[in-house]
Amino acid sequence: MKDPAAEPRLDTDTIEALAARLDRARRSRTPTTRLTDERPDLTDTDAYAIARRGITMREAAGERVVGAKLGFTSAAMQEALGVDAPNYGWLTDSTIVSDGQVSLGELIHPKAEPEIAFVLGEDLEGATVSAQDVLSATEYVMPIIEVVDSRFVGFRFRALDNTADNSSAGRVVLGSQATEPDFDLSAVGVVVTVDGELFQTSSGAAALGHPAAGVAWLARRLAAQGRGLESGHLIISGGLTGPIELGPGTEVFVEIDRLGSASMRVDGQSTEDQVDP
């Protein structure tokens, strides 16, 4: 049942203007200043309303929602931003990369994170969805590399800025293998190399203790809005290491025990962008 109290404080025109500002920053690759600098009273509901309007703009331009992403799933990130729960954003078909090539010319200041993705074989909704429910509804899991790309100057933001900015969704580089989740995903080992050198190791437990936990949280959060996740949706469950700085020619390789691997290469040259106020 939809929560009638979960209504934005901002009026429709303001939500439209702020969403358009972020959409313009994304399309022009011109970062903008933080929303919370000028609106310190921004609420969580306001931020999600701005993000939702931004997705509507992308749909009007011909894009299609194909899934969702989790953010703030690590304890370190939650502590740094002063939050005690994840956030989420939506993925459109334009964010999906199947050939491993990511262009700097399409992004502002991208960073990469290894993650585990869930592809749902059944609709998933309800206020009591558990991690086990997520696993039961999942058709397969796969390793991916998320390329996050904040639309704010210097990749500096507060938690609500990030939420309004669709949780910094940029690109999702798909891995090479699909696997049924019939083993403990929290225990899988993760090895990340950058340009042939070891970057970090981790495990599936780095995302909220279990990768399915974030997906379950998202389903419960959407249930309060009278919404759910759909069969066929791809849900990426949160970063498993610290962010990887990307520049021209950077190569990232991720191997996750029993799931397979994902790799990407950065093409293009970085440029200096003007600030969009």
N, C-alpha and C positions, 0 to 999 in steps of 0.2 A: 504494500500500500504506500502511496506517495505521502511523504511528510509535508503537510501544508505549511509548517513553520520554516521549511527550507527554501525560502524565497529570497532573491537578491535584494539588498538594500538600495543599490544603485538603480536609477531609472533606465528605461530601455534605450534612450538616446545616448546616455553615457556609456552603457555597455557596448552599444554599436560603435561608438567613436573609439573606445579603447581596443576593441577587437580589430577594427579596421587599421589602427595604428600598428598593432603587432603583425597583422597580415601584410601590411605594406613593408614593414621591416624584413619579414621573411622573404617576400618576393623580390625586393630590391637589394637584399643583402646589406642593408643599412641599419645598423643596430640603433635602438632607441634607449631612452633613459628609463629607469625603473618606475613602474606605476606607483609603488608604495612611497616613493620620494614625495610625490605630489598628493597622494591619497593614503596617508598613514592609517586611516580608518578602514581600509579595504578589508572585507571579510572573506572567509573561505567560500561562502556561497557566491559572493560577487565574482571571485576569481574563477570559479568553475563556470559561471554564467558567461564570462568573457571568453573563456576557452571554447565553450560550446557554440557560441556565436561565431567564433573563428572557424570552427569545423563546418558550420553551415555555409559560410562564405566559400570554403574550399569545395564543398559539394555543389554549390551553385556554379562553380567554375568547371565542373565536370569530374571532380575527384570522387572516389567511393571509399567509405569506411570499411576497412578489412580487419580491424582488430584494435587492440589497446595495449598500453604500456604502463608499467609501474615505475614510480620514482621514489626516492628517499627510502629505499628498502634496507640500507645498511645502517647499523647503529652509529657509525662515525658520521654519516651524512645527516642523520636525524639530530644528533647532538650539535653539529656545526650550525644547523639552521634553526635549532630550537623547536623542533617538532617531535611528536611522539607517535606518528602514524605515517604511512606512505601517502603518496598522491598518485594521480593517474592522468593519462592523456590518451588521445585516440590516434590510431594509425590509418592513413589513407593509402590507396594503391600507389600513389606517387612516391611514398617513402620506401617501398620495397625494392631491394637490390638483389638480383639473382645472379649477376655475373662477377661479383666481387669488386667492381670498379666504382669508387666514390669520387665524385668531382668536387674539387674545392670551389670551382666556379659557380656552384649551386648553393653554397653554404657560407656562413659568416665566420665562425671560429669553432669548427667541429672537434669533438673529442670522442674517443671510442671506448666501449665497455663490453666485455663478454657477458652473455646472458644465456639463459635457457628459455626457449619458447614453447608454448603449449598451443597446439591446434585442436580446437574442440570438435568432437564428433557429435555432440548433443548440445542443445540450449542449456544454459546454466544461469539460474536465477533463484533468488530467495534470501530471506533474512538470516537463515541458519546454515548457509553453505559452508562446508568444511574443506580442508585440504584433501581429504579422502574423496569428497564429492567431486572436487576438481579432477582428481586422477581418474575417477570413474567416467567422467564426461569427456576425457581427453582421448582423441584418436591417436595422436603421436606427439612426441617432443623432439626438439632438435636444437643444436647449438646455433647461436646467432651472434653477430656483433652489432650492438646498437651504436649508431653515431648520433650523439646528442648535439644540439646546436642552439644555444640560447640566443634569443633575439635582443638581449640587453648588452649594453656597452661593457666590454671587457670581461664578458661571461660572469658578471657580478650581479647577484640578485638575492632577494629574500624569498622565503618559502612561497608566499602568496604570489609574488611575481612569476615564479616558476610555474605555479599552477595555472595562472592566467595564460601563460605562454605554452599551454598544452604539454606541460612537463618536459619542455625542451626537446620534443620529438623532432628528429631530423631524418635519419635513414635507418633501415634495418637490413643488414647484410645476412642473407640466409645461408645456413650451413649446408653440408653435403649429405646429410644422413637423417632419416626419420626413424624413430625408435618408439616402440610401445613402452610406456612408463611402468614397467613391472619390476622395478628395483628401487632402492632408496635414493631418490634424487638429492637428498641432503648430503649424502656421503660421497658423491662423485668428485673426483679430483679435477681441477682446472689448471691448465698451464697456458700462459700467454707469452708469446715472443713478439718482439718488435724489431723489425729490420734484422732478424736472425739472432737477436740477443734476448736472453730471458728477461722478461719484464716483471711478472709476478706469478705466484701460484696461489690457489685458493680452493674452495670447495663449494658445493651447492648450498651448504648451510649459510653462506654469506648473505643470502637474500632472505631475510626474516626467519632464519632458522630452517626453512624449507622452501624451495621455489614455488610450490603450490600454495603456500600460505598467503602470498601476495595476491594471487588470482582469486582465492577465496575471499580475501578482504574486499577486493574490487566488486565481486558479485554481491556481497552484502551491502556495500556502499550504494551500488546502483539500485538495489532492491528498495532502498528508502526513497528513491525517485520514481519507483514504479517501472524500472527498466531491468534489463538483464544482458548477458552475453549470448551471442548467437552461435549456433553450429557453423563451423567453418572459420570462425574468428581465430586469428593468431594473436596470442597474448604473450608479451615478453615480460619476464617476471622480476627484473631488477638486476643491477650491476653486481658482478661477482668479484671484481677487483676495483682498484682506483682507476680514474679516467686516464686515458692514453692521449697525449698531445699528438695532433696530426699535422703534418706539413706535406709539401709536394714530394711524392715518391714514397711516403711512409708505407711500410708493409706490416700488417698485423696478422698473426696466426694464432688461433685459439683451438686447443684440443681439450675436450671434456670426456673423461673416462666413461666408456660404454655408450656415449652419445655420438661421438665422431668429432668433426672439426668444422671450422669456418675460417675463411681467410679474406682479406681485403687489401687493396692497394689504392693509394690516394693519387689521383690524376689532377693536373692543372696547377696553376700558380695562385698563391694567396695575394690579396690586394688590400690596401688600406681603405676603409670605408668611412664616410662621413656619418655623423650622428643625425638620426631622424628624431626631432623633438616630438 
